[in-house]
């Protein structure tokens, strides 16, 4: 079956035009064509329809291939341009190729025409696909930049100051932004809320959803004391705003400096930990419900109160840390996370956060970071 071909022929000879068409038909093409031999006629033809390629005689009384190529370039059209000539010098041919001509064929060797057309049409498709991919990459990079700016503006600038708790948190961004988030909340009863969350996906959408989640949690914390109730209310609002591809995992811990205790609620978030002064796991802050945004009618429960003692360390994090990978595709894992915390348990909360980030980097041996790394550490200070 003949392949359709829309070809613009820049040629002053009707006889030579028919020879070109004959060769194309022999090559299994079904050409729909227009012949032009002036700049005005070529401009009009380019305006009137889309072409698959241009074949041009090198020299005509009122026009030539170099001028036709310049006209095509000024319009920004990426069309294969093939010169067909009775005589063309090598220097001239090189000039034409530098200006964008894809091939040149002598009129005495027209059997090369159909294979050249096939090759150039294939390469044109590849160029368009590459250009489309590059444009998508540019757009994605711009989205990542905007998303990263949104995220960085929303992270706390300083840690809360407390006579009971030493607190530090950080989020180390991956190259392709995700939706990691941490925050410190002033709660209605004077307690301190600590949030660590992760929004699925990458780009501006997840960053905006993270900003929305932050706003809801901050507002709700000022008017409620129960961590489960806060997540329940936030979920009811978010479930109406989030499509089925998005959700938010959250852990909200409530620190009470008066009773020196902690309780929490978790919406599908990775486990947090409380380590005692000897480095033993005193409590695991497990998932207590599905992520926010999936089911609007979920009721989240608060955990039982966990008493804290001097030297205890509370660790909240996103899965980017434990799922960091080595060159041999091993996960960093929870055990190594806890080992790093134990090894630096006498350090400040900020130093423990930095130690975790360094340990992940050393484990990955310079591999690109695939996900954001977010962690909050709370040290319980010695009394007095």
N, C-alpha and C positions, 0 to 999 in steps of 0.2 A: 504494500500500500504506500502511495506517495505521501511524503511528509509536507504539510503546508509550510510555506515560507513567504514572509512579507519582505520584499527586497526593493530598496531604492537604488536605482541605477543612474549614476551620473555619467552620461555618455551622449555624444552628439551624433553618433552613427546608429541608425536603426538596424543596419545589417549586423554590426558588432553586438548590439543588444540581443538580437535573435540568437547569435552564436552562444552568448552567455546563458540565455534561457535554455537553449538546447542541451548544453552541458549539465545544467542543474537538473533538467528532467531526466537525463541519462543517469544522474546520481540519485534518483528516486525522490526528487523534490517536486512539489507542485507550487511553482512560484506565482504569487500575486505581486505585480510590480508596477512601478511608475518610472518613466525615464525623464530625467531633467538634464539641462545643459547650461543653466545660468544660476547665479547665486539666488536671485529672486524666486525662481522656480523650485530650487531646493528648499528654501525657507518655507515656501507655501506647502510643499509636500510634508515637511517635518511638522508643520502646524496641524495638518489635516488628519493624520493618523500616526499610529505607532508602527515602527519598522523593526524587523529582526536584525537586519544588517544593511550596510551600504557598500556597494561596489562602484568604484570610480575609475574612469579613464584618467591617465595621468595628465594629458594635455589636450585642450579643446580651444576653439577660437575665442570663446568668451569666458572660459572657466578653466580650472585645473584642479588636480586632486589635492594639492596642498591647501588651496583656498577652501575647498569643500571640507577638508579636515579641520581647518581653523574655524569654519562656521559651526561645525558639529561640536567642537570643543567649547566654543563660547556659550552654547546652549546647555552645557553640562550633561550631554547625553552619552551614556556609556554603551555605544553601539559598535559592534565589530566593523572595522573599516578595512576593506581589501582593495588594493590598487591593481588594476589590470591595464597593462601598457604594451604598446608595440616596441617601444625603446625607452629604457630608463637607465640612467647611469647609476653606478653603485653608490656614489656619494649622495646623489639625490634620494635614492632608496633609503639610505641610512637616515637622512634628515627626516623623511616621511615617517619612518619607524619611531624615531625619537619623539615626533609630534603626536604619536598615538595610532598610526596605521598598524594593523595587526599582521599583514602579509602583503606581498606583491607578487603578481603572476604575469608572466609574459603572454601576450596574445597567441603566440605560436605554441603555447604549452597549456592550453585551457583544461586539459584532463586533470590538472591539479586543483581546479576550482571547487568541485564538489567536496573532495576531502578537506580542503582548507575551510570551506563553509561549515562543515560538520564539526571540525575542531574548534573553530572560533565561536560557534553557537554554544558548544559545551563549556568552553572557558568563560563565556559571558555569563552563563548560569552560575558557574562557580564564583565569579567576581561578585555577582549580585547577592549570592548567599553569604559570601564573606563580608560584604558591606553591611548586609542586614544584621549579621552576628555582631559586627563591630559596633553598630549603632545601638543594638540591644545592650551590649556591654557598657557602652558609654552612659546609656540611660540608667542601667542598674548601678553603676558606680556613683552617679549623681544621687540616686535614691539612697544608696548606702551612706553617702556623705551627709545628706540631710538628716537621715535617721540617726546617724551617730551624733550629730549636733544636738538633736532633740534629746537623746538619751543623756549625753554628758551634762546638759543644762539641768536635768532633773535629778541627778544624783546629789546626795548631801555634800555640801562644801566642807563641813566640819563634823566631828563626832560629838555626841552629847557628853557633857561634863557631869560626872556623878561622884559622890564620895564613896559609893558602894561598888560601882561597876566601871571597869576600864573597857571601852568599846571602840572598835575600829572596823571599817568595812571598805571594800574596794571592788570595782568591776573592771576587768582587763579585757578590752574589746578584741574580738576576732576580726580578721580582715573583712569577712562578710558579716555585717552586723546582724545580730539577733535581737531579742527583746528582753535581755536580762535587766533586772531592776532591784535596787535595795533602797530602803528608806528608814528613817526614824520618825515615829509618830508620837505626838503629844496626845495622851488619852484623857478621857473625861474625869477619871478618878485620880489623876496625877501620876499614874504609872507611865512607863515608856513602852511604846510598841516598836518592834523591830520587824520589818518586812523584807523578805527575799522572794523574788518572783521571776518567772520566765514565760515570755509570750512566744508561742510557736511562730515560725516563719522568719523571713528576713525582709528588710527594707522599711519604707516609710509607714506602711500599714501597721505592722507590729509595733513600731516605735510610737505611733499615735495611740494604739490600743494600750500600750504601757502607760502613756501619759494619762489616758482616761482612767485606767485602774488606779493609778497613784492618786488622782484627784478624788475619786470615790472613797478610797481607804482613808485618806487624810480627813475628809469631811466626816465620815462615819465614826472615826476614832474620837473625834471631839464630842460626840453625842452618845457614845455607847462604851460600856466597859468590858463586855463579854466578847472574846475573840471570835468565837463561833458565830455569834450574832452579827458581827461586823462582816465576816465573809459571806454569810447568808444574804444579807442585804445587798452587798456589792454584787453578788452573783445574779440576783434578780434583775438588776439594772443591766449588767453586762450581757446577760443571755439574750436580751433583745437587740443588742448592738453588734454581736459577734456572729459571723457566718460559720457554717459547719466546719470550715477548714481551720478555724482559729480557736484557741483556748489559752487560759492563763493558769499556770501552776503557781501557788502561793503558799508560803508559810508565814504566819503572823504570830510572833511571840510577844507576850506581855510580861515585862519585867517590873516587879514591885520592890522598890528599894526599902520600903518600910518593913515588910515581912521577909525580905531577901528571898524571893521565890519567883517562879516562872510558871506560866501556863501558856498554851498555844492552840491554834487551830491550823489545819493544813488542808489545802485543796489540791490533792494530787501531786504535791511537791516532794522531791527527793528527801530522804531522811536527814534530820539534823541530829546533833549529839550533845550530851552533857557529859564531860569527863570530870572525875574528881581529882583532887590534888595529887593522887598517886598515879593518875593516867588511866584509871579503869573507866569503862563506859558506865556511867551512873544512870543514864536514861537515853533512850532513842526516841526522837521526835518524829514518829511515823506518820505516813499519810492517813488522814482521817476522812477523806471524801474525794470526789472526782474534781478535776480542774474546774475553775470558774468559766462560765460561758457555755457549758455543754447542756446542762439541764436547769431550767429556771426555778424549779420547785424543790431544790435540794436544801436541806437543813444541815448546817455544819455544826458539830459539837466541839466544845472546848475540852481540852485534856484535863485530867486531874492536876492539881497544883503540885509542882516539883520544888521542894525546898533546896535552896542553894547554900553552899558553905564556902568559906574562904579557900581560895585556890581552885575552885571549880572553873571550868572553861565551857562556855556554850558556843557551839559551832553551827552556823547556818550557811548553806552554800547551794549553788546551782549545779546541775549535772555536768557542766563543762569541765569541772576539775576532776571528778572521779572517772570521767569518760575520755580524758586526754589520752592520746595513744603514742606509743613508742614506734621506732622504725620497724620493729618486728610485729606490729599490730597488737601489742598487749595493752590493756587498759591500766591507767594509773591506779584506779581502784580505791575503795574505801579504806582498806587496811593501811595503804601508804599514806592516805590523807591523815588518818589518826596517828600514825607513827611520826609524821612531821610535827603535828600539834604536840605530841608528847615530848619530842626532842627539844621543843622550844617553849615548854610550858612555863618556864620561869621568866620568859620574855614578856614584853608588853603586847597588848592585843594587836597593835599596828605591826610589830615585828613578826608576830605569828602569821598575819595576813601576807606579808612580804615573803616570808619563808615558804609558804605554800606555793606562791606564784613562782618563785625561783625553782622549787623542787619539780614542779610540773614542766618548766622549761628545760631543765636538765634531763628529765625523763624522756622528753620528746626529741632531744638532740637536734633542735633547730627546725623541726618540721613545722609547717604552717599551722597556726592555731585554728582549729575547725569550729570552735564555739567560744562564746564569751565565758570568762572565768570570773565568777562573782562569789564573794565570801564575806560574812560578818562574824567577828569573834568578840565574845564578851568574857572578860576575866572578872571573877569575883574577888575584890580586894580584901586583904586582911582587915579584920575589924580594928577600929582605932587608928 
